[in-house]
């Protein structure tokens, strides 16, 4: 008896159809791709948006309402790719017409209808493998508006959980804050310069490097993309998994950051009203070594050009370290 076997699947999510065709045995294995489940643990409603990449089908919705504590699932076929995000502060009327204060897709409706998120917005990006691995990440390259994590279940491989559980709106530098503090812009969005946007002469991994701003994002959310070429620590793989996208996994409030502790010191802009050194309480106790290094680098560079008054002083410990370094350098030069 002849046998024909067709395997059209990428992993464990499959069913097998066995057909007898005369003297031939036809075995067809098809697959259902992956299930994406959205969960809202925020303290208010979130409106997820869905954008399928070119060539990938729509997943039953391009945008929907997800109330506090709610969940909703969608089936994606093998080979699908696209991105998800959450919209907040939305106001839609009975006919579904309206807009959102963050993550708005510009459609004027609950459904995004093929439009992507307006930055700043936290993004979850997926490419489902066809007979191979899935690739996924959470990106802050377009800024941040909501905490979000991605978890893979039932698959094989590393299948690591990734995302950003920190409320970056609380830590956002003033020059990156969007509107009433409910979102945090990327440096590219805020300033538009090629070195921040990895464009023009900076459109390659060797010339586009982490900025002090992207380092703040990376320190807060080490598994998320912080700039365009942040691939090594930000892209994850899994085979044959289903995925859960959770908004506010730590029940983080969506309140404006005006109700939150003050953000880290500005990296650019004018000096303090008084020119006295910042105390520990003024500069905050939540700074990280990466942030301190970023501030010190900017301050030292401005000091060398005689423009140090344009930047806030770094923490006292960092100033002492820099001063000691300069003293050692000067002694070597005088020898």
Secondary structure, 3 states (H helix, E strand, C coil): CEEEEEECCCCCCEEEEEEEECCEEEEEEEECCEEEEEEECCCCCEEEEEEECCCCCCCCCCECCECCCCEEEEEECCCCEEEEEEEECCEECCCCEEECCECCCCCCECCCCCCCCCCCCCEEEEECCCCCCEEEEEECCCCECCCEEEEEECCECCCCCEEECCCHHHHCCHHHEECCCCEECCHHHHHCCHHHHCCHHHCCCCCCCCCHHHHHHHHHCCCCECCCCCCCCCCEEEECCEEEEEECCCCCCCCCHHHCCCCCCCCCCCCCCCCCCCCHHHHCCCCCHHHHHHHHHHHHHHHHCCCHHHCCCCCHHHHHHHHHHHHHHHHHHHC
